[in-house]
Amino acid sequence: MESVIGPETRIKVSSVLNRDTPSFGKQHLIDGSAETCWNSEQGLPQHILLDFGSPVFIQQVIMTFQGGFVGKTCTALGSTAEQPNDYQLGLSTFYPQDINSEQSFAIESTSPVQRLKLIFEESTDFYGRITLYKLDIRGTKA
């Protein structure tokens, strides 16, 4: 099992705090720095969309939130290369803890997916903001 996020992976996010992309943009999800983060605007749901460029089998989602700004109900949906905009593959629903530590969630995709959508339906923040310092998707290339 290895990271399936590579140079060809495209990432989109639902929002960025105060539209301040240099400080809080999607690039900080995978930059490897413990000092930077993606920070959403207020409001729910929020989401992260990853297009891997080619089909992958997903086995694990790894995230590090800022306590107090955690997506406490998360749904993972997948789409195939044939229908990239049709997220009909319900992969998993998981419930991160309201902590600052790295958390890992098992996901077993029985079909290869080209796109993964992580939806944060609830937040521990009253205003619905999400702060995520690290995101990694582990699995294998299809």
C-alpha positions in Angstrom: 0.0 0.0 0.0 1.4 3.4 -1.0 0.2 6.9 -1.5 -1.9 7.2 -4.6 -1.6 11.0 -4.6 1.0 11.9 -7.2 2.1 14.7 -9.5 -0.9 14.0 -11.8 -3.4 14.2 -9.0 -5.7 17.3 -9.2 -7.4 18.6 -6.0 -10.4 20.9 -5.6 -11.9 22.1 -2.4 -15.3 23.6 -1.6 -14.0 26.8 -0.2 -11.0 28.6 1.3 -11.1 30.8 4.4 -11.4 34.5 3.3 -10.4 33.3 -0.2 -6.9 33.5 1.0 -5.5 30.7 -1.2 -1.8 31.4 -0.6 -2.3 31.0 3.2 -5.1 28.4 3.4 -5.4 26.8 0.0 -5.7 23.2 -1.2 -1.9 22.9 -1.9 -1.3 22.7 1.9 -3.2 19.4 2.2 -0.3 17.5 0.6 2.8 19.8 1.0 4.2 17.7 3.9 4.5 20.7 6.3 3.0 20.5 9.8 2.9 24.3 9.7 0.4 24.8 6.8 -3.2 23.8 6.4 -6.3 24.0 4.2 -8.9 26.0 6.1 -12.5 26.1 4.7 -15.0 29.0 4.9 -17.9 28.6 7.3 -21.0 26.5 6.2 -21.7 22.9 5.6 -21.2 20.7 3.8 -17.5 21.2 2.9 -15.7 18.8 0.5 -12.4 17.8 -1.0 -12.3 16.3 -4.5 -9.3 14.3 -5.8 -8.8 13.2 -9.4 -6.0 10.7 -9.5 -5.5 10.9 -13.3 -5.9 7.1 -13.6 -7.9 4.5 -11.7 -6.8 3.4 -8.2 -8.0 1.1 -5.5 -8.3 3.0 -2.2 -7.6 1.3 1.1 -7.0 4.1 3.6 -7.6 7.8 4.2 -5.2 9.6 6.5 -6.0 13.0 7.9 -4.7 15.4 10.6 -7.2 18.0 11.7 -6.9 21.0 14.0 -8.9 20.1 17.1 -12.1 22.2 17.3 -12.3 22.3 13.4 -12.8 18.6 12.7 -15.2 17.1 10.1 -16.9 14.8 12.5 -19.1 13.0 9.9 -17.2 12.2 6.6 -18.5 10.4 3.6 -16.2 9.0 0.9 -17.7 8.7 -2.6 -16.0 7.4 -5.7 -16.5 7.7 -9.4 -15.1 5.7 -12.3 -13.0 6.8 -15.3 -16.0 6.1 -17.5 -18.3 8.3 -15.4 -16.0 10.8 -13.6 -18.8 13.2 -12.6 -21.1 10.5 -11.2 -20.2 9.8 -7.6 -22.4 6.6 -7.2 -19.7 4.5 -5.4 -20.4 4.9 -1.7 -17.0 3.8 -0.3 -17.4 4.6 3.4 -18.7 6.9 6.2 -16.3 7.6 9.0 -16.3 9.7 12.2 -13.0 11.4 13.0 -12.2 12.3 16.6 -11.9 15.9 17.7 -8.1 15.8 18.2 -5.0 17.2 16.6 -3.3 13.8 16.0 -3.1 11.9 12.7 -6.1 9.6 12.1 -6.5 6.7 9.7 -9.7 5.3 8.2 -9.9 2.0 6.3 -11.7 2.1 3.0 -12.0 -0.9 0.7 -12.9 0.1 -2.8 -13.8 -3.1 -4.6 -13.9 -1.2 -7.9 -11.2 1.1 -9.2 -12.0 4.8 -8.8 -10.6 7.7 -10.7 -12.1 10.4 -8.5 -12.6 10.5 -4.7 -14.9 13.0 -3.0 -14.6 13.5 0.7 -17.7 15.2 2.1 -17.6 16.8 5.6 -21.3 16.8 6.5 -20.8 18.0 10.1 -18.0 19.9 11.9 -17.0 20.3 15.5 -16.8 24.0 14.8 -20.1 25.9 15.5 -19.7 27.7 12.1 -18.9 24.6 10.1 -15.3 25.4 9.3 -12.8 22.6 8.7 -9.0 22.9 9.2 -6.9 20.1 7.8 -3.1 19.9 8.0 -2.5 16.6 6.3 -4.3 14.4 3.8 -3.0 11.2 2.3 -4.9 8.5 0.3 -3.2 5.1 0.4 -3.9 2.2 -1.9 -2.7 0.7 -5.2 -2.8 1.7 -8.9 -5.4 -0.2 -10.8 
